[in-house]
Amino acid sequence: MDQNQHLNKTAEAQPSENKKTRYCNGLKMFLAALSLSFIAKTLGAIIMKSSIIHIERRFEISSSLVGFIDGSFEIGNLLVIVFVSYFGSKLHRPKLIGIGCFIMGIGGVLTALPHFFMGYYRYSKETNINSSENSTSTLSTCLINQILSLNRASPEIVGKGCLKESGSYMWIYVFMGNMLRGIGETPIVPLGLSYIDDFAKEGHSSLYLGILNAIAMIGPIIGFTLGSLFSKMYVDIGYVDLSTIRITPTDSRWVGAWWLNFLVSGLFSIISSIPFFFLPQTQKKKKKKKKK
């Protein structure tokens, strides 16, 4: 009888131990997936900042319009933050985070898309006066026009010649892609942290949060490295003979391969979204213990 009771106890203990290991493995998988999404989030932010000057030159748009494009991320974030925060806890949080990462990746790919539809980049043939200073504006062209027109026109007309007009409306794709990035990034932080807070052991959620923020620092490191690498590559690399290019990265007319930045970050965001679709919605037993 004693042996039978001992066997029954061990048989009852085995399922509970299996459930505990499943719970631990599920939470660890969620933390690993959330770490990838945090890296993708910070990577996309740094890449946008490092590519903004090349976007301005490539699309021939003004600095104020570039600032508006950069601010489209916050516009997309504000459009959905209230709905995500309110309805997110009632729905499948891991899947919502996965959908957000996927949308963020689509936004990155959409931002790079204009490069494949636009023609080759044609830089000005005039000698650049401030090439060593890496100026961001076509100052030499304005100065030449002012010198030639000074004796023939009024200062108001001369000044109008130096205004930068938009050379292409393809920047709208960049605007929409950056807005999609903002929409996709919205559920990552609030839903991810609430999921950890609900199902982690007491006192461990702050430790997990610190680990996530530390891992997120990998994103800026990768972003700055890719930004400096791709900025030294010519924008039409792979399409034109680089031996015919007469400008260097120190020239203010130079445009780097900005589209590669967004293509890499977009694909990485899409890959980081995959694990979330295989994670459970809740841990019912853990939730019941907390309610009690």
C-alpha positions, 0 to 999 in steps of 0.5 A: 500500500505504501508503494502504491501511494508513493507511485500515485504521488509521483504520478501527480507531481509529474504533470505539475512539474511539466506544466511549470516547465512549459510555463517557464519555457513560454515566458522565456520564449516571449522574452526572447521574441520581445527582445528581438522586437525591441532591437528592431524598434530602436534599429528603425529609429536610428536608421531614420535619423541617420538617413534623413540627410540623404532623403533630403538630397535624393528627393530634392525637398526642403528641410521643413518637409524632411522634418514633417516626414520625420514627424510622421512616425509620431503621427502614426503612433498617436493614431492608434495608441489609445485603442491599443492600450484599451483593447490590447489587454482584452485580446491576444497580446502576443499576436498583436505585438507580432502584427505590430512588428509585421506592420513596422517591417512593411513600413520600412520596406515601403520607405525603401520602395521609391528607390526602385521606381525613381530614375538614376540620381543625377547630381549637379555638374557645377564644381562644389565650393563647400565640398570639404565642409559637407554642406547640405544645401546647393550653396554653390548654385545659388551663389553663381545665380546670384552673381550672374543675376545681381546686376539684372534683377532685384534682390527679391527675384534673386532670392526666389531662385535659391528656394529649394523646390520638391523634385519628386513626389515620391517622398510621399512613400517615405512619409507613409512608410514612416507612419506605418512604422509608428503604427506598428511600433505602438503595441510593442512596449505597453502590451509587452510589459503588461504581459510580463507583469501579469505572468512573471514571478513577483519581483522579477518583472523589473529585472526583465524590464532592465534586461530588455532595455539593455538588449535594446541598446544593440539596435542603435549600435547596429543602426549607426554601423549600418548607417555609416557603412551604407552612407559611403555606398553610392545610392545607385550601387549595383545599377551604374558603373561606379568608375563614372561617378566623379563625386565622393562621400565628402561632397555635399551632392553625394547621396548614399544608399539610404534605401538599404538601411530601411530594407534591412531594418524592415526585413529584420522587423518582419522576421522578429514578428514570426515567434509571437504568432506561436505564443499562448495568449494567457497563463490561466493558472498564474492568473488565478493565483494572482487573483486569489 
